[in-house]
Amino acid sequence: MRRIRNDLRSITAFIFISTLGLGAACANDDAEQACGGNGELHGDHCHCDPGYVLSKDEQNCLPAGTGGADSSDADTAEPTGTDTMGADTTGTDSAGTDGEGTDSDAEEALMFTPGEVRAFTEVVDTKRVWVLEAIEDTRVLNLEIYEAFGGPTTPTSVPLTAEETNYATCGTCLLFRDGCETHDDHFHCGRTWMPEVGGTITLTALGTSAGSLFAGEIEGVTLREVTIAEDFTTTPVPGGETIVLETWSFEATLASEGSGEAECGGHGHEHDGHCHCDPGYMPDPQDPLHCIPVCCRRSGSA
């Protein structure tokens, strides 16, 4: 019985409150119609709520920007907020990608323009080796192809995989050095770079005799600064410099090496009865007055 009574009380209270609401709505109906419900009638004109402006007959309040008596203020406000300082002007176009965004952060590519390019080829233990050396002031770029380490023997494109980033494993080896000083017939250099994974070396001519061509293109290569140990293991320099190399095309007439008639086989200089060999070469264990490509040591054939 108490539950039924309580339910009836709740229903009665709901009807009472609803009736009050309807009464209030009816009582305020005329007031809401004044000034369009967006202000208060004061004498013979309206005082409008924020965001509304007085109509020209001063009897109504209109949303800002719809042409009221003070519409000049409203008309200038919206364009300033949306068009002038919004996404179109201050956002993506002005300060985004087109202005100070991604484009300005891109690393500028190094244009390598050597004044001298030379190349040779020879056969070592039945495997052919090609070496190209390009010199630009204190910079020297070497491209070395070792058949014994899987390097190509005919024109092709070589993607630079992880094997090609390590001088101990590369068959198509790209080395870039800077801070180089000429010492007799070779260079002493301060810093060395080898490729990161990525990029391509395309060989368009891979001659095998003196007078033939060694030609191609290096494209999409980023070089990282490295150190190369005595066993040719290559280690990136912590915090070392990276260089984006601009696409570079090369062409050189091959010289035939390996006759042994030149001092140290043409790849070093004699000093106290033995050879100081050029980078990429080592003294021949069987003949200390002759320099042979490091591929022989790397392959364990020497």
C-alpha positions in Angstrom: 0.0 0.0 0.0 2.9 2.3 0.9 4.5 1.5 -2.5 1.4 2.4 -4.4 1.1 5.6 -2.5 4.6 6.6 -3.2 4.1 5.9 -6.8 1.0 8.1 -6.9 3.0 10.9 -5.2 5.6 10.7 -7.8 3.1 10.9 -10.6 1.3 13.8 -8.9 4.6 15.7 -8.5 5.4 15.1 -12.1 2.1 16.5 -13.3 2.5 19.5 -10.9 5.9 20.4 -12.1 4.9 19.9 -15.8 1.9 22.3 -15.2 4.2 24.9 -13.7 6.5 24.6 -16.8 3.6 25.1 -19.1 2.4 28.0 -17.2 5.8 29.6 -17.3 6.0 29.0 -21.0 2.7 30.7 -21.6 3.6 33.6 -19.3 6.9 34.1 -21.1 5.6 33.6 -24.6 5.0 37.3 -25.3 8.4 38.2 -23.8 10.2 35.8 -26.0 8.6 37.2 -29.1 9.9 40.6 -28.3 13.3 41.2 -29.9 13.0 37.8 -31.5 13.8 36.1 -28.2 17.4 37.3 -28.4 17.2 40.4 -26.3 15.0 42.6 -24.1 12.6 45.4 -25.2 13.7 48.6 -23.6 11.3 51.4 -24.3 10.7 51.4 -28.1 13.9 49.5 -29.0 15.7 46.3 -28.1 18.8 45.6 -26.1 20.3 42.5 -27.8 22.1 39.5 -26.3 25.8 38.9 -27.1 26.2 37.5 -30.6 23.1 39.4 -31.9 22.7 42.8 -33.5 19.8 45.3 -33.6 17.7 45.2 -36.7 17.3 48.4 -38.7 13.8 49.0 -37.2 15.3 48.4 -33.8 12.4 46.0 -32.9 14.3 42.8 -33.4 17.7 41.1 -32.6 19.3 39.3 -35.5 22.3 36.9 -35.5 25.5 38.8 -36.1 26.4 39.1 -39.8 22.8 39.0 -41.1 22.5 42.7 -41.9 21.4 44.4 -38.7 22.0 48.0 -37.8 25.5 47.1 -36.5 26.1 44.7 -39.3 29.3 46.5 -40.4 31.0 45.1 -37.2 29.7 41.6 -37.8 30.6 41.5 -41.5 34.2 42.3 -40.8 34.6 39.9 -37.9 34.0 36.5 -39.5 36.4 36.9 -42.5 39.2 38.0 -40.1 38.7 34.9 -38.0 38.2 32.3 -40.6 39.9 33.3 -43.9 42.7 35.6 -42.9 44.2 33.8 -39.9 42.7 30.4 -40.4 43.9 27.2 -42.1 44.1 28.7 -45.5 46.6 31.5 -44.8 48.5 30.8 -41.6 48.2 27.0 -41.7 49.3 24.5 -44.2 50.1 26.8 -47.2 52.1 29.5 -45.4 53.9 27.7 -42.6 53.4 24.1 -43.5 55.0 21.8 -46.2 55.1 24.5 -48.9 56.9 27.1 -46.7 59.0 25.9 -43.9 58.1 22.3 -43.7 59.5 19.1 -45.1 61.2 20.6 -48.2 63.4 22.9 -46.1 64.6 20.0 -43.9 65.7 17.8 -46.9 69.5 17.2 -46.9 71.2 18.8 -49.9 72.9 16.4 -52.2 76.7 16.5 -52.8 77.6 17.2 -56.4 80.8 15.3 -57.1 82.8 16.8 -60.0 86.2 15.1 -60.2 89.0 16.7 -62.2 90.6 13.3 -62.9 89.1 9.9 -63.4 91.3 6.8 -64.0 90.6 3.0 -64.0 92.4 -0.3 -64.5 91.6 -4.0 -64.5 93.6 -7.1 -63.9 93.2 -10.8 -63.1 94.3 -12.1 -59.6 94.2 -15.8 -59.0 91.8 -16.3 -62.0 89.4 -13.7 -60.7 89.1 -10.2 -62.3 89.3 -6.9 -60.5 88.2 -3.5 -61.7 89.2 -0.3 -59.9 88.1 3.3 -60.7 89.6 6.3 -58.9 88.1 9.8 -59.2 89.8 12.8 -57.7 88.3 16.2 -56.8 90.6 18.4 -54.8 90.9 16.7 -51.3 88.1 14.2 -52.1 88.7 10.8 -53.7 86.0 8.3 -54.8 86.9 4.6 -55.4 84.6 2.1 -57.1 86.1 -1.4 -56.9 84.6 -4.6 -58.4 85.8 -7.9 -57.1 84.7 -11.0 -59.0 85.9 -13.2 -56.1 83.3 -11.6 -53.9 80.4 -11.8 -56.2 81.0 -8.6 -58.1 79.6 -8.6 -61.7 81.7 -9.4 -64.7 79.2 -8.0 -67.3 77.2 -4.8 -67.6 74.3 -4.8 -65.0 72.7 -2.9 -62.2 73.8 -3.7 -58.7 71.5 -2.8 -55.7 73.5 -1.8 -52.7 72.6 -4.4 -50.1 74.0 -4.9 -46.6 77.0 -6.9 -48.1 78.0 -3.9 -50.1 78.1 -1.6 -47.0 81.1 -3.5 -45.5 84.5 -3.6 -47.0 85.1 -7.1 -45.7 82.2 -8.5 -47.7 81.5 -6.2 -50.7 81.8 -7.4 -54.3 80.9 -3.9 -55.6 82.6 -1.6 -53.2 82.1 2.2 -53.1 84.4 4.2 -50.9 84.4 8.0 -50.6 87.3 9.7 -48.7 88.0 13.3 -47.8 90.9 15.3 -46.3 93.2 13.5 -48.7 96.8 14.6 -49.3 98.9 13.3 -52.1 101.8 11.2 -51.0 104.0 10.1 -53.9 101.6 8.1 -56.1 98.8 7.6 -53.5 96.7 9.4 -50.9 96.6 9.7 -47.2 93.0 10.6 -46.2 91.4 11.8 -43.0 87.9 10.4 -43.3 86.1 7.5 -45.1 82.5 6.9 -46.1 80.8 3.8 -47.4 77.1 3.4 -48.6 74.1 2.8 -46.5 71.7 0.1 -47.7 69.9 1.5 -50.7 70.8 3.0 -54.0 72.1 1.4 -57.2 75.4 1.2 -59.2 74.7 0.6 -62.8 77.5 -0.6 -65.0 77.0 0.1 -68.7 80.5 -0.9 -69.8 82.8 -3.4 -68.1 85.8 -3.9 -70.4 88.5 -6.5 -69.8 91.4 -5.2 -71.7 93.5 -2.0 -71.9 91.8 0.7 -74.0 88.3 -0.6 -73.4 85.7 1.3 -71.3 84.7 1.1 -67.7 81.5 3.2 -67.4 78.2 3.5 -65.5 76.2 5.6 -63.0 75.9 5.8 -59.2 72.3 6.7 -58.2 70.3 7.2 -55.0 73.3 6.6 -52.7 73.6 7.9 -49.1 77.1 7.5 -47.6 77.8 7.0 -43.9 81.1 7.8 -42.2 83.0 4.7 -41.2 86.2 3.2 -40.0 87.8 0.2 -41.6 89.8 -2.2 -39.5 92.9 -4.2 -40.6 90.6 -7.2 -41.3 88.5 -4.8 -43.4 85.5 -5.0 -41.0 83.6 -1.7 -41.5 82.1 0.1 -38.5 79.9 3.3 -38.7 81.3 6.2 -36.8 79.0 7.1 -33.8 77.4 10.4 -34.7 79.4 10.4 -37.9 78.4 12.5 -41.0 76.2 11.2 -43.7 76.4 12.4 -47.3 73.7 12.2 -49.9 75.5 11.7 -53.2 74.0 13.3 -56.2 73.6 11.0 -59.2 77.1 10.7 -60.8 77.9 9.2 -64.2 81.5 8.0 -65.0 83.4 6.8 -68.0 87.1 5.9 -68.1 89.5 4.1 -70.4 90.9 1.0 -68.7 94.6 0.6 -68.3 96.0 -2.9 -67.8 97.8 -3.5 -64.6 99.6 -6.4 -62.9 102.7 -6.7 -65.0 104.8 -6.0 -62.0 107.2 -3.9 -63.9 106.2 -0.6 -62.3 107.2 0.2 -58.7 105.1 -2.0 -56.4 103.1 -3.1 -59.4 102.0 0.5 -59.9 99.9 0.5 -56.7 102.3 1.9 -54.1 105.9 3.0 -53.5 109.0 1.3 -52.3 110.4 2.0 -48.8 113.3 0.2 -47.2 113.0 -2.9 -49.2 109.2 -3.3 -49.1 106.1 -1.5 -50.5 103.8 1.0 -48.9 100.7 0.1 -50.9 97.8 2.3 -52.0 94.3 2.0 -50.3 92.7 -1.2 -51.6 96.1 -2.9 -51.9 98.4 -4.9 -49.7 102.0 -6.2 -50.0 102.2 -9.5 -51.8 103.2 -12.1 -49.2 105.3 -13.8 -51.9 106.9 -10.6 -53.0 107.1 -7.6 -50.6 108.1 -5.3 -53.5 104.7 -5.9 -55.2 101.2 -4.7 -54.2 98.1 -6.8 -54.8 94.4 -6.0 -54.4 93.1 -6.7 -50.9 90.6 -9.1 -52.4 93.4 -11.7 -52.3 93.8 -11.3 -48.6 90.0 -11.1 -48.0 89.5 -14.4 -49.9 92.4 -16.1 -48.1 94.0 -17.0 -51.4 97.3 -15.1 -50.7 
